[in-house]
């Protein structure tokens, strides 16, 4: 690990945010395919893991500028977990809003 590899550097935020977006996008795409909608979270997390693992393996093999880092892996894992959790919360919130709209009487406003 290099001396410049800090826990809260810009690089870690980039790892977190990139894997968060990739994981969320993979979950969203999987949820659109009705055949695999049941596996959407597993597929999203797997895609996020594979992308982050490929990046770290590429760093270790010196395919591009960078060094493999455990701290990068931790930021990636946090991005995967946050992507899954955020999508799950938004999905739960959205479905409860849709259910609420269907069950509320037409003449009563929402509180």
Backbone bond lengths (Angstrom), bond angles and torsions (degrees), N, CA, C in turn:
res aa  C-N    CA-C-N  psi(-1)  N-CA   C-N-CA  omega(-1)  CA-C   N-CA-C  phi
1 X - - - 1.440 - - 1.522 108.46 -
2 X 1.315 117.35 134.35 1.455 119.88 -178.45 1.518 110.43 -78.42
3 X 1.326 114.90 162.22 1.462 119.61 -179.60 1.521 111.59 -68.34
4 X 1.331 118.16 -26.64 1.452 121.44 -178.60 1.517 113.72 -84.01
5 X 1.326 118.37 4.33 1.465 121.87 -177.28 1.524 109.41 -88.75
6 X 1.344 115.80 89.17 1.459 120.73 -179.15 1.528 110.40 -94.25
7 X 1.316 115.42 160.06 1.465 120.30 -179.06 1.521 112.43 -69.45
8 X 1.331 117.28 -31.36 1.461 120.22 -174.04 1.523 112.39 -117.78
9 X 1.313 116.76 34.42 1.457 120.72 177.95 1.519 112.34 -79.82
10 X 1.320 114.85 169.64 1.464 121.30 178.51 1.521 111.03 -59.30
11 X 1.317 115.85 -35.60 1.465 121.44 -179.87 1.528 111.50 -60.06
12 X 1.315 116.73 -39.65 1.469 120.04 -178.79 1.522 110.80 -69.58
13 X 1.343 116.70 -37.81 1.454 119.66 176.21 1.528 110.29 -63.90
14 X 1.329 117.06 -39.83 1.464 121.06 178.74 1.522 110.74 -63.43
15 X 1.336 117.41 -42.95 1.467 121.14 176.48 1.524 110.29 -60.50
16 X 1.347 116.25 -49.89 1.461 121.35 -178.65 1.519 110.90 -58.28
17 X 1.325 117.29 -51.74 1.454 121.52 -174.28 1.530 111.98 -67.02
18 X 1.339 116.54 -40.95 1.471 119.76 -179.74 1.525 110.85 -63.70
19 X 1.316 117.31 -46.59 1.465 120.68 -178.30 1.526 110.63 -71.26
20 X 1.331 118.30 -34.33 1.471 122.19 174.17 1.524 109.74 -58.04
21 X 1.337 116.83 -48.60 1.472 121.09 -179.02 1.525 111.92 -66.38
22 X 1.328 117.00 -42.42 1.468 121.07 -179.98 1.528 110.21 -63.78
23 X 1.327 116.93 -45.17 1.462 121.21 179.84 1.528 111.01 -63.23
24 X 1.327 117.26 -46.31 1.465 121.01 179.86 1.519 111.36 -62.84
25 X 1.337 116.63 -42.18 1.464 120.17 179.59 1.529 111.10 -65.13
26 X 1.329 116.86 -39.98 1.471 120.25 179.18 1.530 110.73 -65.46
27 X 1.327 117.47 -38.79 1.464 120.45 177.14 1.524 110.10 -64.68
28 X 1.331 116.06 -43.67 1.459 119.84 -179.80 1.531 111.12 -62.31
29 X 1.319 116.65 -44.19 1.466 119.73 178.73 1.529 111.41 -64.97
30 X 1.322 116.72 -40.38 1.466 119.80 178.83 1.523 111.38 -66.43
31 X 1.320 117.57 -33.11 1.466 119.67 179.71 1.534 111.21 -72.37
32 X 1.319 117.24 -22.06 1.467 120.82 177.47 1.525 112.09 -76.88
33 X 1.330 116.93 -24.30 1.463 121.43 177.74 1.519 107.91 -89.42
34 X 1.293 117.26 105.49 1.463 121.37 -171.41 1.526 113.02 -65.32
35 X 1.307 117.94 -16.83 1.464 120.98 178.23 1.526 110.62 -70.20
36 X 1.345 116.43 -37.24 1.465 119.75 -174.19 1.524 113.02 -114.07
37 X 1.320 118.44 18.25 1.463 120.77 -176.52 1.529 111.85 -59.84
38 X 1.304 117.68 -30.73 1.461 121.59 -179.72 1.534 111.46 -65.38
39 X 1.320 116.76 -28.55 1.462 122.11 -175.71 1.529 112.80 -101.65
40 X 1.324 118.46 15.11 1.460 121.89 -171.37 1.525 113.31 -57.83
41 X 1.330 117.98 -40.15 1.469 119.84 -178.35 1.528 111.40 -72.84
42 X 1.317 116.78 -38.13 1.466 120.38 177.73 1.526 109.98 -65.73
43 X 1.330 116.03 -43.20 1.462 120.21 179.77 1.527 110.35 -64.57
44 X 1.323 117.51 -45.55 1.465 120.76 179.33 1.514 112.63 -60.92
45 X 1.320 116.94 -45.71 1.465 120.54 178.88 1.524 110.91 -65.65
46 X 1.313 117.01 -37.25 1.473 120.72 179.29 1.524 111.36 -66.30
47 X 1.322 116.43 -42.36 1.462 119.57 178.13 1.527 109.98 -63.91
48 X 1.323 117.42 -44.47 1.464 120.72 177.08 1.519 111.92 -59.49
49 X 1.333 116.16 -42.87 1.465 120.09 178.75 1.522 111.51 -64.60
50 X 1.328 117.23 -45.13 1.463 120.38 -178.97 1.521 111.91 -63.28
51 X 1.311 117.38 -40.58 1.462 120.07 178.94 1.527 110.41 -65.66
52 X 1.324 117.24 -45.25 1.462 119.40 -179.54 1.525 111.68 -68.15
53 X 1.325 117.50 -36.92 1.465 119.84 177.29 1.530 110.49 -66.64
54 X 1.325 117.22 -40.57 1.475 120.04 178.03 1.525 110.75 -61.92
55 X 1.323 116.78 -39.62 1.467 120.63 178.40 1.517 110.60 -63.69
56 X 1.314 117.81 -45.33 1.465 120.37 -179.39 1.527 111.84 -68.76
57 X 1.316 117.72 -37.33 1.474 120.20 176.39 1.522 109.63 -65.12
58 X 1.324 117.24 -41.36 1.459 120.79 176.05 1.516 112.01 -62.04
59 X 1.324 117.14 -38.23 1.462 120.50 175.76 1.521 110.95 -63.10
60 X 1.315 116.69 -42.97 1.472 121.02 -178.80 1.528 111.35 -66.23
61 X 1.328 116.69 -36.13 1.470 120.83 -179.84 1.527 112.69 -85.92
62 X 1.329 116.95 1.73 1.462 123.47 -179.95 1.528 112.33 59.44
63 X 1.320 116.37 39.07 1.458 120.06 176.65 1.525 110.98 -73.80
64 X 1.310 117.71 -24.71 1.455 123.48 175.55 1.508 107.91 -148.92
65 X 1.306 115.01 176.60 1.462 120.01 -177.73 1.524 109.58 -67.04
66 X 1.288 116.60 130.12 1.453 121.91 177.65 1.514 110.94 141.96
67 X 1.305 114.76 165.81 1.455 121.42 177.93 1.524 108.67 -126.93
68 X 1.309 115.76 143.46 1.461 120.02 175.38 1.526 108.38 -64.93
69 X 1.323 115.69 139.53 1.451 119.69 -174.96 1.520 110.20 -146.22
70 X 1.303 115.50 135.42 1.463 120.63 174.26 1.530 110.04 -63.40
71 X 1.309 116.24 -35.71 1.474 120.25 179.75 1.532 110.81 -65.73
72 X 1.329 116.70 -35.82 1.467 119.34 174.20 1.527 110.24 -63.46
73 X 1.325 116.31 -41.00 1.461 120.91 178.25 1.518 112.66 -62.62
74 X 1.336 116.22 -38.22 1.466 120.04 177.63 1.529 110.20 -66.52
75 X 1.334 116.90 -42.22 1.473 120.39 177.33 1.528 110.04 -63.19
76 X 1.328 117.27 -39.11 1.464 121.03 177.13 1.527 111.16 -63.80
77 X 1.328 116.48 -44.53 1.477 120.26 179.74 1.524 110.81 -63.19
78 X 1.316 116.94 -38.51 1.461 119.84 177.24 1.525 110.84 -67.04
79 X 1.316 117.14 -35.31 1.464 120.80 176.31 1.519 111.94 -65.87
80 X 1.329 116.61 -40.49 1.466 121.11 177.70 1.525 110.19 -63.82
81 X 1.330 116.34 -49.82 1.470 120.21 -179.28 1.523 111.61 -62.28
82 X 1.323 117.16 -40.75 1.465 120.71 179.74 1.523 111.29 -68.68
83 X 1.324 117.41 -37.47 1.460 120.62 178.06 1.514 112.05 -64.03
84 X 1.320 116.08 -43.71 1.468 120.58 178.05 1.528 110.35 -65.53
85 X 1.327 116.77 -45.63 1.470 120.36 -178.53 1.530 111.27 -65.21
86 X 1.317 117.14 -44.27 1.465 120.26 -178.70 1.523 110.98 -63.87
87 X 1.330 116.90 -43.68 1.460 118.86 179.73 1.531 110.40 -65.61
88 X 1.317 116.55 -40.54 1.462 120.13 178.23 1.520 112.56 -62.43
89 X 1.336 117.07 -41.36 1.464 120.60 178.95 1.527 111.45 -67.47
90 X 1.321 116.59 -43.62 1.470 119.66 178.89 1.523 110.10 -63.94
91 X 1.327 116.90 -42.55 1.462 120.81 179.18 1.528 110.89 -62.21
92 X 1.332 116.99 -42.68 1.466 121.29 178.87 1.526 110.21 -64.73
93 X 1.329 117.03 -45.61 1.458 121.44 179.61 1.526 110.39 -61.45
94 X 1.327 116.53 -45.14 1.466 120.63 -177.92 1.530 111.14 -64.84
95 X 1.335 117.06 -43.52 1.465 118.88 -179.04 1.529 111.52 -68.47
96 X 1.335 117.75 -34.20 1.467 119.25 177.62 1.525 110.78 -70.09
97 X 1.319 118.31 -32.79 1.470 121.06 175.58 1.517 110.88 -67.12
98 X 1.330 116.39 -40.74 1.458 119.96 179.94 1.525 110.67 -66.62
99 X 1.329 117.03 -40.09 1.463 121.91 178.04 1.525 109.98 -65.28
100 X 1.336 116.54 -40.73 1.458 121.23 179.60 1.525 110.61 -63.31
101 X 1.312 117.96 -39.96 1.464 121.15 179.13 1.529 111.37 -65.05
102 X 1.326 116.28 -34.71 1.464 119.99 -178.41 1.524 112.06 -74.81
103 X 1.335 118.20 -31.15 1.456 121.02 -174.82 1.523 112.97 -94.40
104 X 1.339 119.33 -14.78 1.455 122.12 -178.97 1.523 109.84 -76.27
105 X 1.309 117.96 134.26 1.474 120.02 176.76 1.520 110.26 -62.18
106 X 1.326 116.20 149.81 1.460 121.88 -175.06 1.528 112.47 -65.97
107 X 1.332 118.82 -32.75 1.455 120.94 -174.50 1.528 113.40 -88.51
108 X 1.328 118.50 -1.68 1.464 120.57 -179.75 1.509 109.52 -109.93
109 X 1.339 117.31 127.27 1.474 119.78 178.36 1.529 110.59 -74.26
110 X 1.309 114.79 156.76 1.463 119.79 176.46 1.533 109.10 -70.98
111 X 1.300 115.87 146.62 1.475 120.60 -179.31 1.499 108.56 -92.02
